[in-house]
Amino acid sequence: MDTTPMYPHATAELAKRRAELAPEPLAAFKAFSKAVFAPGALDTKTKQLIAVAVAHVTQCPYCIKGHAEGASRAGATDAEIMEAIWVAAEMRAGGAYAHSNLALQALEGLHGHSHA
């Protein structure tokens, strides 16, 4: 049985390898990230809470961990972080509900009328 974790731990060795393979894009990404999370019209805490929610929608485990920690460091409470996660859950569910219109429209086109 393979016991290799699906998501490897972020290690210094992996970070070094990524940097060796593509140093310019990595530098650009780091600069972009720094600019995005700098205080602006939104404060850092708000930006990190948005990132927590988006990370749950994109389901990136590294982003979830990093931005939950970032939000906490920026002053977010555990309750605020959990509320952001619930916002993400609602948005994901809402997207599925809203997109049901596409399925219903396809079925209507297939059958020529709506089925009850």
Jmol script that loads the backbone (N, CA, C; Angstrom):
load data "model"
ATOM      1  N   MET A   1       0.850  -1.185   0.000  1.00  0.00           N
ATOM      2  CA  MET A   1       0.000   0.000   0.000  1.00  0.00           C
ATOM      3  C   MET A   1       0.892   1.244   0.000  1.00  0.00           C
ATOM      4  N   ASP A   2       0.592   2.166  -0.883  1.00  0.00           N
ATOM      5  CA  ASP A   2       1.359   3.410  -0.981  1.00  0.00           C
ATOM      6  C   ASP A   2       0.941   4.350   0.145  1.00  0.00           C
ATOM      7  N   THR A   3       1.888   4.758   0.957  1.00  0.00           N
ATOM      8  CA  THR A   3       1.597   5.656   2.075  1.00  0.00           C
ATOM      9  C   THR A   3       2.073   7.079   1.796  1.00  0.00           C
ATOM     10  N   THR A   4       2.425   7.350   0.549  1.00  0.00           N
ATOM     11  CA  THR A   4       2.853   8.689   0.172  1.00  0.00           C
ATOM     12  C   THR A   4       1.668   9.641   0.297  1.00  0.00           C
ATOM     13  N   PRO A   5       1.835  10.754   1.005  1.00  0.00           N
ATOM     14  CA  PRO A   5       0.708  11.691   1.119  1.00  0.00           C
ATOM     15  C   PRO A   5       0.369  12.307  -0.237  1.00  0.00           C
ATOM     16  N   MET A   6      -0.903  12.579  -0.451  1.00  0.00           N
ATOM     17  CA  MET A   6      -1.332  13.184  -1.712  1.00  0.00           C
ATOM     18  C   MET A   6      -0.698  14.557  -1.883  1.00  0.00           C
ATOM     19  N   TYR A   7      -0.641  15.318  -0.809  1.00  0.00           N
ATOM     20  CA  TYR A   7      -0.049  16.646  -0.840  1.00  0.00           C
ATOM     21  C   TYR A   7       1.243  16.619  -0.036  1.00  0.00           C
ATOM     22  N   PRO A   8       2.373  16.762  -0.709  1.00  0.00           N
ATOM     23  CA  PRO A   8       3.634  16.734   0.043  1.00  0.00           C
ATOM     24  C   PRO A   8       3.757  17.948   0.948  1.00  0.00           C
ATOM     25  N   HIS A   9       4.500  17.777   2.024  1.00  0.00           N
ATOM     26  CA  HIS A   9       4.776  18.904   2.909  1.00  0.00           C
ATOM     27  C   HIS A   9       5.621  19.911   2.143  1.00  0.00           C
ATOM     28  N   ALA A  10       5.319  21.172   2.354  1.00  0.00           N
ATOM     29  CA  ALA A  10       6.121  22.226   1.733  1.00  0.00           C
ATOM     30  C   ALA A  10       7.472  22.239   2.442  1.00  0.00           C
ATOM     31  N   THR A  11       8.508  21.931   1.717  1.00  0.00           N
ATOM     32  CA  THR A  11       9.838  21.869   2.314  1.00  0.00           C
ATOM     33  C   THR A  11      10.756  22.874   1.645  1.00  0.00           C
ATOM     34  N   ALA A  12      11.861  23.155   2.308  1.00  0.00           N
ATOM     35  CA  ALA A  12      12.868  24.048   1.732  1.00  0.00           C
ATOM     36  C   ALA A  12      13.426  23.465   0.439  1.00  0.00           C
ATOM     37  N   GLU A  13      13.543  22.151   0.387  1.00  0.00           N
ATOM     38  CA  GLU A  13      14.067  21.501  -0.814  1.00  0.00           C
ATOM     39  C   GLU A  13      13.133  21.699  -2.007  1.00  0.00           C
ATOM     40  N   LEU A  14      11.824  21.537  -1.780  1.00  0.00           N
ATOM     41  CA  LEU A  14      10.862  21.739  -2.864  1.00  0.00           C
ATOM     42  C   LEU A  14      10.838  23.205  -3.299  1.00  0.00           C
ATOM     43  N   ALA A  15      10.902  24.115  -2.353  1.00  0.00           N
ATOM     44  CA  ALA A  15      10.922  25.543  -2.689  1.00  0.00           C
ATOM     45  C   ALA A  15      12.164  25.881  -3.506  1.00  0.00           C
ATOM     46  N   LYS A  16      13.299  25.308  -3.129  1.00  0.00           N
ATOM     47  CA  LYS A  16      14.546  25.549  -3.861  1.00  0.00           C
ATOM     48  C   LYS A  16      14.437  25.013  -5.287  1.00  0.00           C
ATOM     49  N   ARG A  17      13.853  23.837  -5.432  1.00  0.00           N
ATOM     50  CA  ARG A  17      13.711  23.232  -6.758  1.00  0.00           C
ATOM     51  C   ARG A  17      12.803  24.074  -7.656  1.00  0.00           C
ATOM     52  N   ARG A  18      11.698  24.551  -7.102  1.00  0.00           N
ATOM     53  CA  ARG A  18      10.810  25.434  -7.876  1.00  0.00           C
ATOM     54  C   ARG A  18      11.552  26.678  -8.326  1.00  0.00           C
ATOM     55  N   ALA A  19      12.326  27.256  -7.423  1.00  0.00           N
ATOM     56  CA  ALA A  19      13.085  28.476  -7.745  1.00  0.00           C
ATOM     57  C   ALA A  19      14.124  28.199  -8.826  1.00  0.00           C
ATOM     58  N   GLU A  20      14.766  27.047  -8.761  1.00  0.00           N
ATOM     59  CA  GLU A  20      15.767  26.693  -9.772  1.00  0.00           C
ATOM     60  C   GLU A  20      15.134  26.499 -11.147  1.00  0.00           C
ATOM     61  N   LEU A  21      13.966  25.904 -11.171  1.00  0.00           N
ATOM     62  CA  LEU A  21      13.314  25.574 -12.438  1.00  0.00           C
ATOM     63  C   LEU A  21      12.710  26.789 -13.133  1.00  0.00           C
ATOM     64  N   ALA A  22      12.264  27.770 -12.361  1.00  0.00           N
ATOM     65  CA  ALA A  22      11.605  28.937 -12.963  1.00  0.00           C
ATOM     66  C   ALA A  22      11.791  30.163 -12.069  1.00  0.00           C
ATOM     67  N   PRO A  23      13.001  30.685 -11.976  1.00  0.00           N
ATOM     68  CA  PRO A  23      13.259  31.784 -11.043  1.00  0.00           C
ATOM     69  C   PRO A  23      12.526  33.085 -11.382  1.00  0.00           C
ATOM     70  N   GLU A  24      12.422  33.432 -12.649  1.00  0.00           N
ATOM     71  CA  GLU A  24      11.778  34.697 -13.005  1.00  0.00           C
ATOM     72  C   GLU A  24      10.273  34.686 -12.729  1.00  0.00           C
ATOM     73  N   PRO A  25       9.554  33.648 -13.147  1.00  0.00           N
ATOM     74  CA  PRO A  25       8.128  33.624 -12.802  1.00  0.00           C
ATOM     75  C   PRO A  25       7.897  33.602 -11.285  1.00  0.00           C
ATOM     76  N   LEU A  26       8.762  32.889 -10.557  1.00  0.00           N
ATOM     77  CA  LEU A  26       8.618  32.847  -9.099  1.00  0.00           C
ATOM     78  C   LEU A  26       8.795  34.234  -8.501  1.00  0.00           C
ATOM     79  N   ALA A  27       9.805  34.953  -8.945  1.00  0.00           N
ATOM     80  CA  ALA A  27      10.037  36.313  -8.437  1.00  0.00           C
ATOM     81  C   ALA A  27       8.851  37.217  -8.769  1.00  0.00           C
ATOM     82  N   ALA A  28       8.330  37.080  -9.980  1.00  0.00           N
ATOM     83  CA  ALA A  28       7.180  37.887 -10.384  1.00  0.00           C
ATOM     84  C   ALA A  28       5.952  37.538  -9.547  1.00  0.00           C
ATOM     85  N   PHE A  29       5.751  36.254  -9.295  1.00  0.00           N
ATOM     86  CA  PHE A  29       4.605  35.829  -8.487  1.00  0.00           C
ATOM     87  C   PHE A  29       4.714  36.371  -7.070  1.00  0.00           C
ATOM     88  N   LYS A  30       5.906  36.285  -6.489  1.00  0.00           N
ATOM     89  CA  LYS A  30       6.102  36.793  -5.131  1.00  0.00           C
ATOM     90  C   LYS A  30       5.846  38.296  -5.057  1.00  0.00           C
ATOM     91  N   ALA A  31       6.314  39.043  -6.053  1.00  0.00           N
ATOM     92  CA  ALA A  31       6.081  40.489  -6.085  1.00  0.00           C
ATOM     93  C   ALA A  31       4.590  40.790  -6.249  1.00  0.00           C
ATOM     94  N   PHE A  32       3.926  40.029  -7.110  1.00  0.00           N
ATOM     95  CA  PHE A  32       2.480  40.193  -7.318  1.00  0.00           C
ATOM     96  C   PHE A  32       1.726  39.926  -6.024  1.00  0.00           C
ATOM     97  N   SER A  33       2.060  38.831  -5.361  1.00  0.00           N
ATOM     98  CA  SER A  33       1.398  38.465  -4.114  1.00  0.00           C
ATOM     99  C   SER A  33       1.606  39.549  -3.052  1.00  0.00           C
ATOM    100  N   LYS A  34       2.823  40.043  -2.949  1.00  0.00           N
ATOM    101  CA  LYS A  34       3.122  41.098  -1.972  1.00  0.00           C
ATOM    102  C   LYS A  34       2.280  42.339  -2.252  1.00  0.00           C
ATOM    103  N   ALA A  35       2.167  42.712  -3.518  1.00  0.00           N
ATOM    104  CA  ALA A  35       1.379  43.887  -3.893  1.00  0.00           C
ATOM    105  C   ALA A  35      -0.104  43.668  -3.608  1.00  0.00           C
ATOM    106  N   VAL A  36      -0.614  42.488  -3.923  1.00  0.00           N
ATOM    107  CA  VAL A  36      -2.032  42.196  -3.724  1.00  0.00           C
ATOM    108  C   VAL A  36      -2.412  42.248  -2.252  1.00  0.00           C
ATOM    109  N   PHE A  37      -1.566  41.720  -1.391  1.00  0.00           N
ATOM    110  CA  PHE A  37      -1.908  41.640   0.031  1.00  0.00           C
ATOM    111  C   PHE A  37      -1.478  42.855   0.842  1.00  0.00           C
ATOM    112  N   ALA A  38      -0.854  43.822   0.206  1.00  0.00           N
ATOM    113  CA  ALA A  38      -0.501  45.058   0.904  1.00  0.00           C
ATOM    114  C   ALA A  38      -1.779  45.841   1.202  1.00  0.00           C
ATOM    115  N   PRO A  39      -1.808  46.563   2.313  1.00  0.00           N
ATOM    116  CA  PRO A  39      -2.995  47.378   2.607  1.00  0.00           C
ATOM    117  C   PRO A  39      -3.255  48.379   1.484  1.00  0.00           C
ATOM    118  N   GLY A  40      -4.505  48.530   1.147  1.00  0.00           N
ATOM    119  CA  GLY A  40      -4.923  49.467   0.114  1.00  0.00           C
ATOM    120  C   GLY A  40      -6.333  49.906   0.450  1.00  0.00           C
ATOM    121  N   ALA A  41      -7.235  49.837  -0.525  1.00  0.00           N
ATOM    122  CA  ALA A  41      -8.633  50.139  -0.258  1.00  0.00           C
ATOM    123  C   ALA A  41      -9.207  49.150   0.765  1.00  0.00           C
ATOM    124  N   LEU A  42      -8.651  47.934   0.763  1.00  0.00           N
ATOM    125  CA  LEU A  42      -8.994  46.922   1.773  1.00  0.00           C
ATOM    126  C   LEU A  42      -7.788  46.721   2.675  1.00  0.00           C
ATOM    127  N   ASP A  43      -8.048  46.519   3.951  1.00  0.00           N
ATOM    128  CA  ASP A  43      -6.930  46.249   4.856  1.00  0.00           C
ATOM    129  C   ASP A  43      -6.476  44.800   4.715  1.00  0.00           C
ATOM    130  N   THR A  44      -5.309  44.503   5.255  1.00  0.00           N
ATOM    131  CA  THR A  44      -4.721  43.171   5.117  1.00  0.00           C
ATOM    132  C   THR A  44      -5.612  42.085   5.703  1.00  0.00           C
ATOM    133  N   LYS A  45      -6.235  42.353   6.843  1.00  0.00           N
ATOM    134  CA  LYS A  45      -7.121  41.359   7.471  1.00  0.00           C
ATOM    135  C   LYS A  45      -8.257  40.989   6.519  1.00  0.00           C
ATOM    136  N   THR A  46      -8.893  41.983   5.914  1.00  0.00           N
ATOM    137  CA  THR A  46      -9.998  41.721   4.995  1.00  0.00           C
ATOM    138  C   THR A  46      -9.510  40.921   3.791  1.00  0.00           C
ATOM    139  N   LYS A  47      -8.362  41.296   3.258  1.00  0.00           N
ATOM    140  CA  LYS A  47      -7.807  40.577   2.111  1.00  0.00           C
ATOM    141  C   LYS A  47      -7.513  39.125   2.480  1.00  0.00           C
ATOM    142  N   GLN A  48      -6.992  38.898   3.667  1.00  0.00           N
ATOM    143  CA  GLN A  48      -6.702  37.524   4.086  1.00  0.00           C
ATOM    144  C   GLN A  48      -7.989  36.728   4.301  1.00  0.00           C
ATOM    145  N   LEU A  49      -9.028  37.367   4.804  1.00  0.00           N
ATOM    146  CA  LEU A  49     -10.306  36.665   4.966  1.00  0.00           C
ATOM    147  C   LEU A  49     -10.896  36.305   3.602  1.00  0.00           C
ATOM    148  N   ILE A  50     -10.770  37.196   2.636  1.00  0.00           N
ATOM    149  CA  ILE A  50     -11.203  36.880   1.266  1.00  0.00           C
ATOM    150  C   ILE A  50     -10.395  35.684   0.747  1.00  0.00           C
ATOM    151  N   ALA A  51      -9.093  35.704   0.999  1.00  0.00           N
ATOM    152  CA  ALA A  51      -8.227  34.608   0.541  1.00  0.00           C
ATOM    153  C   ALA A  51      -8.614  33.288   1.190  1.00  0.00           C
ATOM    154  N   VAL A  52      -8.978  33.315   2.468  1.00  0.00           N
ATOM    155  CA  VAL A  52      -9.425  32.088   3.145  1.00  0.00           C
ATOM    156  C   VAL A  52     -10.656  31.542   2.427  1.00  0.00           C
ATOM    157  N   ALA A  53     -11.612  32.412   2.132  1.00  0.00           N
ATOM    158  CA  ALA A  53     -12.835  31.968   1.464  1.00  0.00           C
ATOM    159  C   ALA A  53     -12.523  31.413   0.073  1.00  0.00           C
ATOM    160  N   VAL A  54     -11.741  32.137  -0.697  1.00  0.00           N
ATOM    161  CA  VAL A  54     -11.407  31.689  -2.054  1.00  0.00           C
ATOM    162  C   VAL A  54     -10.626  30.378  -2.010  1.00  0.00           C
ATOM    163  N   ALA A  55      -9.716  30.241  -1.055  1.00  0.00           N
ATOM    164  CA  ALA A  55      -8.935  29.012  -0.931  1.00  0.00           C
ATOM    165  C   ALA A  55      -9.843  27.804  -0.692  1.00  0.00           C
ATOM    166  N   HIS A  56     -10.941  28.020   0.032  1.00  0.00           N
ATOM    167  CA  HIS A  56     -11.877  26.919   0.251  1.00  0.00           C
ATOM    168  C   HIS A  56     -12.669  26.606  -1.015  1.00  0.00           C
ATOM    169  N   VAL A  57     -12.935  27.597  -1.835  1.00  0.00           N
ATOM    170  CA  VAL A  57     -13.630  27.355  -3.098  1.00  0.00           C
ATOM    171  C   VAL A  57     -12.695  26.645  -4.079  1.00  0.00           C
ATOM    172  N   THR A  58     -11.435  27.097  -4.145  1.00  0.00           N
ATOM    173  CA  THR A  58     -10.483  26.445  -5.053  1.00  0.00           C
ATOM    174  C   THR A  58      -9.952  25.148  -4.470  1.00  0.00           C
ATOM    175  N   GLN A  59     -10.171  24.938  -3.190  1.00  0.00           N
ATOM    176  CA  GLN A  59      -9.779  23.737  -2.456  1.00  0.00           C
ATOM    177  C   GLN A  59      -8.281  23.464  -2.511  1.00  0.00           C
ATOM    178  N   CYS A  60      -7.514  24.532  -2.335  1.00  0.00           N
ATOM    179  CA  CYS A  60      -6.055  24.399  -2.268  1.00  0.00           C
ATOM    180  C   CYS A  60      -5.650  24.242  -0.810  1.00  0.00           C
ATOM    181  N   PRO A  61      -5.187  23.064  -0.400  1.00  0.00           N
ATOM    182  CA  PRO A  61      -4.859  22.865   1.010  1.00  0.00           C
ATOM    183  C   PRO A  61      -3.730  23.773   1.500  1.00  0.00           C
ATOM    184  N   TYR A  62      -2.771  24.062   0.633  1.00  0.00           N
ATOM    185  CA  TYR A  62      -1.671  24.937   1.029  1.00  0.00           C
ATOM    186  C   TYR A  62      -2.193  26.364   1.252  1.00  0.00           C
ATOM    187  N   CYS A  63      -3.079  26.807   0.372  1.00  0.00           N
ATOM    188  CA  CYS A  63      -3.653  28.151   0.484  1.00  0.00           C
ATOM    189  C   CYS A  63      -4.552  28.253   1.715  1.00  0.00           C
ATOM    190  N   ILE A  64      -5.332  27.217   1.971  1.00  0.00           N
ATOM    191  CA  ILE A  64      -6.201  27.220   3.155  1.00  0.00           C
ATOM    192  C   ILE A  64      -5.358  27.415   4.402  1.00  0.00           C
ATOM    193  N   LYS A  65      -4.316  26.611   4.541  1.00  0.00           N
ATOM    194  CA  LYS A  65      -3.451  26.695   5.717  1.00  0.00           C
ATOM    195  C   LYS A  65      -2.755  28.055   5.787  1.00  0.00           C
ATOM    196  N   GLY A  66      -2.139  28.461   4.706  1.00  0.00           N
ATOM    197  CA  GLY A  66      -1.372  29.699   4.713  1.00  0.00           C
ATOM    198  C   GLY A  66      -2.223  30.931   4.954  1.00  0.00           C
ATOM    199  N   HIS A  67      -3.397  30.986   4.336  1.00  0.00           N
ATOM    200  CA  HIS A  67      -4.223  32.182   4.484  1.00  0.00           C
ATOM    201  C   HIS A  67      -5.030  32.175   5.782  1.00  0.00           C
ATOM    202  N   ALA A  68      -5.346  31.006   6.332  1.00  0.00           N
ATOM    203  CA  ALA A  68      -5.948  30.974   7.666  1.00  0.00           C
ATOM    204  C   ALA A  68      -4.941  31.532   8.681  1.00  0.00           C
ATOM    205  N   GLU A  69      -3.689  31.109   8.538  1.00  0.00           N
ATOM    206  CA  GLU A  69      -2.637  31.644   9.414  1.00  0.00           C
ATOM    207  C   GLU A  69      -2.433  33.138   9.160  1.00  0.00           C
ATOM    208  N   GLY A  70      -2.435  33.537   7.886  1.00  0.00           N
ATOM    209  CA  GLY A  70      -2.257  34.947   7.540  1.00  0.00           C
ATOM    210  C   GLY A  70      -3.381  35.809   8.079  1.00  0.00           C
ATOM    211  N   ALA A  71      -4.606  35.317   7.987  1.00  0.00           N
ATOM    212  CA  ALA A  71      -5.752  36.064   8.513  1.00  0.00           C
ATOM    213  C   ALA A  71      -5.637  36.217  10.029  1.00  0.00           C
ATOM    214  N   SER A  72      -5.254  35.145  10.685  1.00  0.00           N
ATOM    215  CA  SER A  72      -5.087  35.209  12.142  1.00  0.00           C
ATOM    216  C   SER A  72      -3.992  36.202  12.524  1.00  0.00           C
ATOM    217  N   ARG A  73      -2.871  36.141  11.821  1.00  0.00           N
ATOM    218  CA  ARG A  73      -1.777  37.088  12.097  1.00  0.00           C
ATOM    219  C   ARG A  73      -2.196  38.530  11.827  1.00  0.00           C
ATOM    220  N   ALA A  74      -3.127  38.721  10.877  1.00  0.00           N
ATOM    221  CA  ALA A  74      -3.598  40.067  10.540  1.00  0.00           C
ATOM    222  C   ALA A  74      -4.699  40.545  11.494  1.00  0.00           C
ATOM    223  N   GLY A  75      -5.038  39.719  12.488  1.00  0.00           N
ATOM    224  CA  GLY A  75      -5.998  40.137  13.505  1.00  0.00           C
ATOM    225  C   GLY A  75      -7.371  39.522  13.412  1.00  0.00           C
ATOM    226  N   ALA A  76      -7.600  38.617  12.459  1.00  0.00           N
ATOM    227  CA  ALA A  76      -8.908  37.966  12.353  1.00  0.00           C
ATOM    228  C   ALA A  76      -9.085  36.979  13.502  1.00  0.00           C
ATOM    229  N   THR A  77     -10.282  36.925  14.014  1.00  0.00           N
ATOM    230  CA  THR A  77     -10.588  35.950  15.062  1.00  0.00           C
ATOM    231  C   THR A  77     -10.905  34.606  14.415  1.00  0.00           C
ATOM    232  N   ASP A  78     -10.880  33.567  15.204  1.00  0.00           N
ATOM    233  CA  ASP A  78     -11.255  32.243  14.698  1.00  0.00           C
ATOM    234  C   ASP A  78     -12.681  32.277  14.159  1.00  0.00           C
ATOM    235  N   ALA A  79     -13.569  33.014  14.843  1.00  0.00           N
ATOM    236  CA  ALA A  79     -14.966  33.113  14.401  1.00  0.00           C
ATOM    237  C   ALA A  79     -15.058  33.824  13.054  1.00  0.00           C
ATOM    238  N   GLU A  80     -14.275  34.867  12.834  1.00  0.00           N
ATOM    239  CA  GLU A  80     -14.279  35.562  11.547  1.00  0.00           C
ATOM    240  C   GLU A  80     -13.777  34.649  10.435  1.00  0.00           C
ATOM    241  N   ILE A  81     -12.743  33.879  10.721  1.00  0.00           N
ATOM    242  CA  ILE A  81     -12.204  32.947   9.722  1.00  0.00           C
ATOM    243  C   ILE A  81     -13.248  31.891   9.382  1.00  0.00           C
ATOM    244  N   MET A  82     -13.918  31.346  10.390  1.00  0.00           N
ATOM    245  CA  MET A  82     -14.944  30.335  10.138  1.00  0.00           C
ATOM    246  C   MET A  82     -16.108  30.930   9.368  1.00  0.00           C
ATOM    247  N   GLU A  83     -16.468  32.170   9.666  1.00  0.00           N
ATOM    248  CA  GLU A  83     -17.555  32.817   8.928  1.00  0.00           C
ATOM    249  C   GLU A  83     -17.176  33.003   7.460  1.00  0.00           C
ATOM    250  N   ALA A  84     -15.932  33.346   7.191  1.00  0.00           N
ATOM    251  CA  ALA A  84     -15.464  33.466   5.806  1.00  0.00           C
ATOM    252  C   ALA A  84     -15.577  32.117   5.096  1.00  0.00           C
ATOM    253  N   ILE A  85     -15.274  31.041   5.803  1.00  0.00           N
ATOM    254  CA  ILE A  85     -15.393  29.699   5.230  1.00  0.00           C
ATOM    255  C   ILE A  85     -16.856  29.391   4.904  1.00  0.00           C
ATOM    256  N   TRP A  86     -17.765  29.784   5.783  1.00  0.00           N
ATOM    257  CA  TRP A  86     -19.187  29.570   5.515  1.00  0.00           C
ATOM    258  C   TRP A  86     -19.659  30.391   4.325  1.00  0.00           C
ATOM    259  N   VAL A  87     -19.122  31.594   4.154  1.00  0.00           N
ATOM    260  CA  VAL A  87     -19.453  32.391   2.971  1.00  0.00           C
ATOM    261  C   VAL A  87     -19.024  31.629   1.717  1.00  0.00           C
ATOM    262  N   ALA A  88     -17.816  31.058   1.757  1.00  0.00           N
ATOM    263  CA  ALA A  88     -17.331  30.277   0.618  1.00  0.00           C
ATOM    264  C   ALA A  88     -18.243  29.091   0.332  1.00  0.00           C
ATOM    265  N   ALA A  89     -18.673  28.408   1.388  1.00  0.00           N
ATOM    266  CA  ALA A  89     -19.547  27.243   1.216  1.00  0.00           C
ATOM    267  C   ALA A  89     -20.869  27.652   0.571  1.00  0.00           C
ATOM    268  N   GLU A  90     -21.418  28.780   1.001  1.00  0.00           N
ATOM    269  CA  GLU A  90     -22.679  29.247   0.428  1.00  0.00           C
ATOM    270  C   GLU A  90     -22.505  29.629  -1.035  1.00  0.00           C
ATOM    271  N   MET A  91     -21.399  30.298  -1.340  1.00  0.00           N
ATOM    272  CA  MET A  91     -21.154  30.710  -2.719  1.00  0.00           C
ATOM    273  C   MET A  91     -20.987  29.501  -3.634  1.00  0.00           C
ATOM    274  N   ARG A  92     -20.318  28.481  -3.142  1.00  0.00           N
ATOM    275  CA  ARG A  92     -20.137  27.271  -3.942  1.00  0.00           C
ATOM    276  C   ARG A  92     -21.462  26.564  -4.169  1.00  0.00           C
ATOM    277  N   ALA A  93     -22.256  26.469  -3.111  1.00  0.00           N
ATOM    278  CA  ALA A  93     -23.582  25.856  -3.238  1.00  0.00           C
ATOM    279  C   ALA A  93     -24.475  26.711  -4.131  1.00  0.00           C
ATOM    280  N   GLY A  94     -24.392  28.024  -3.961  1.00  0.00           N
ATOM    281  CA  GLY A  94     -25.197  28.928  -4.776  1.00  0.00           C
ATOM    282  C   GLY A  94     -24.853  28.821  -6.247  1.00  0.00           C
ATOM    283  N   GLY A  95     -23.586  28.633  -6.551  1.00  0.00           N
ATOM    284  CA  GLY A  95     -23.167  28.466  -7.937  1.00  0.00           C
ATOM    285  C   GLY A  95     -23.779  27.223  -8.558  1.00  0.00           C
ATOM    286  N   ALA A  96     -23.797  26.132  -7.811  1.00  0.00           N
ATOM    287  CA  ALA A  96     -24.394  24.897  -8.315  1.00  0.00           C
ATOM    288  C   ALA A  96     -25.890  25.088  -8.546  1.00  0.00           C
ATOM    289  N   TYR A  97     -26.546  25.747  -7.604  1.00  0.00           N
ATOM    290  CA  TYR A  97     -27.986  26.005  -7.741  1.00  0.00           C
ATOM    291  C   TYR A  97     -28.258  26.879  -8.959  1.00  0.00           C
ATOM    292  N   ALA A  98     -27.494  27.968  -9.095  1.00  0.00           N
ATOM    293  CA  ALA A  98     -27.705  28.887 -10.218  1.00  0.00           C
ATOM    294  C   ALA A  98     -27.446  28.199 -11.557  1.00  0.00           C
ATOM    295  N   HIS A  99     -26.442  27.348 -11.613  1.00  0.00           N
ATOM    296  CA  HIS A  99     -26.118  26.672 -12.863  1.00  0.00           C
ATOM    297  C   HIS A  99     -27.124  25.577 -13.222  1.00  0.00           C
ATOM    298  N   SER A 100     -28.011  25.233 -12.301  1.00  0.00           N
ATOM    299  CA  SER A 100     -29.054  24.265 -12.640  1.00  0.00           C
ATOM    300  C   SER A 100     -29.906  24.786 -13.791  1.00  0.00           C
ATOM    301  N   ASN A 101     -29.929  26.112 -13.973  1.00  0.00           N
ATOM    302  CA  ASN A 101     -30.653  26.684 -15.118  1.00  0.00           C
ATOM    303  C   ASN A 101     -30.130  26.122 -16.438  1.00  0.00           C
ATOM    304  N   LEU A 102     -28.815  25.900 -16.522  1.00  0.00           N
ATOM    305  CA  LEU A 102     -28.237  25.341 -17.749  1.00  0.00           C
ATOM    306  C   LEU A 102     -28.748  23.931 -18.001  1.00  0.00           C
ATOM    307  N   ALA A 103     -28.790  23.121 -16.952  1.00  0.00           N
ATOM    308  CA  ALA A 103     -29.288  21.752 -17.095  1.00  0.00           C
ATOM    309  C   ALA A 103     -30.765  21.758 -17.473  1.00  0.00           C
ATOM    310  N   LEU A 104     -31.536  22.609 -16.810  1.00  0.00           N
ATOM    311  CA  LEU A 104     -32.964  22.673 -17.117  1.00  0.00           C
ATOM    312  C   LEU A 104     -33.211  23.142 -18.552  1.00  0.00           C
ATOM    313  N   GLN A 105     -32.423  24.119 -18.999  1.00  0.00           N
ATOM    314  CA  GLN A 105     -32.547  24.610 -20.369  1.00  0.00           C
ATOM    315  C   GLN A 105     -32.182  23.502 -21.374  1.00  0.00           C
ATOM    316  N   ALA A 106     -31.125  22.746 -21.082  1.00  0.00           N
ATOM    317  CA  ALA A 106     -30.724  21.646 -21.957  1.00  0.00           C
ATOM    318  C   ALA A 106     -31.817  20.581 -22.023  1.00  0.00           C
ATOM    319  N   LEU A 107     -32.392  20.246 -20.876  1.00  0.00           N
ATOM    320  CA  LEU A 107     -33.458  19.247 -20.852  1.00  0.00           C
ATOM    321  C   LEU A 107     -34.689  19.730 -21.606  1.00  0.00           C
ATOM    322  N   GLU A 108     -34.993  21.012 -21.443  1.00  0.00           N
ATOM    323  CA  GLU A 108     -36.127  21.587 -22.164  1.00  0.00           C
ATOM    324  C   GLU A 108     -35.895  21.491 -23.671  1.00  0.00           C
ATOM    325  N   GLY A 109     -34.663  21.806 -24.104  1.00  0.00           N
ATOM    326  CA  GLY A 109     -34.335  21.708 -25.523  1.00  0.00           C
ATOM    327  C   GLY A 109     -34.389  20.275 -26.022  1.00  0.00           C
ATOM    328  N   LEU A 110     -33.952  19.329 -25.187  1.00  0.00           N
ATOM    329  CA  LEU A 110     -33.942  17.923 -25.561  1.00  0.00           C
ATOM    330  C   LEU A 110     -35.354  17.362 -25.677  1.00  0.00           C
ATOM    331  N   HIS A 111     -36.194  17.719 -24.718  1.00  0.00           N
ATOM    332  CA  HIS A 111     -37.544  17.153 -24.666  1.00  0.00           C
ATOM    333  C   HIS A 111     -38.591  18.052 -25.323  1.00  0.00           C
ATOM    334  N   GLY A 112     -38.239  19.273 -25.638  1.00  0.00           N
ATOM    335  CA  GLY A 112     -39.181  20.189 -26.274  1.00  0.00           C
ATOM    336  C   GLY A 112     -40.167  20.803 -25.304  1.00  0.00           C
ATOM    337  N   HIS A 113     -40.111  20.409 -24.077  1.00  0.00           N
ATOM    338  CA  HIS A 113     -40.985  20.980 -23.043  1.00  0.00           C
ATOM    339  C   HIS A 113     -40.357  20.675 -21.690  1.00  0.00           C
ATOM    340  N   SER A 114     -40.880  21.283 -20.678  1.00  0.00           N
ATOM    341  CA  SER A 114     -40.340  21.003 -19.345  1.00  0.00           C
ATOM    342  C   SER A 114     -41.014  19.775 -18.770  1.00  0.00           C
ATOM    343  N   HIS A 115     -40.242  18.957 -18.078  1.00  0.00           N
ATOM    344  CA  HIS A 115     -40.765  17.759 -17.397  1.00  0.00           C
ATOM    345  C   HIS A 115     -40.979  18.052 -15.940  1.00  0.00           C
ATOM    346  N   ALA A 116     -42.043  17.555 -15.437  1.00  0.00           N
ATOM    347  CA  ALA A 116     -42.327  17.711 -14.004  1.00  0.00           C
ATOM    348  C   ALA A 116     -41.831  16.500 -13.264  1.00  0.00           C
TER     349      ALA A 116
END
end "model"
wireframe off; spacefill off
backbone 0.3
color backbone group
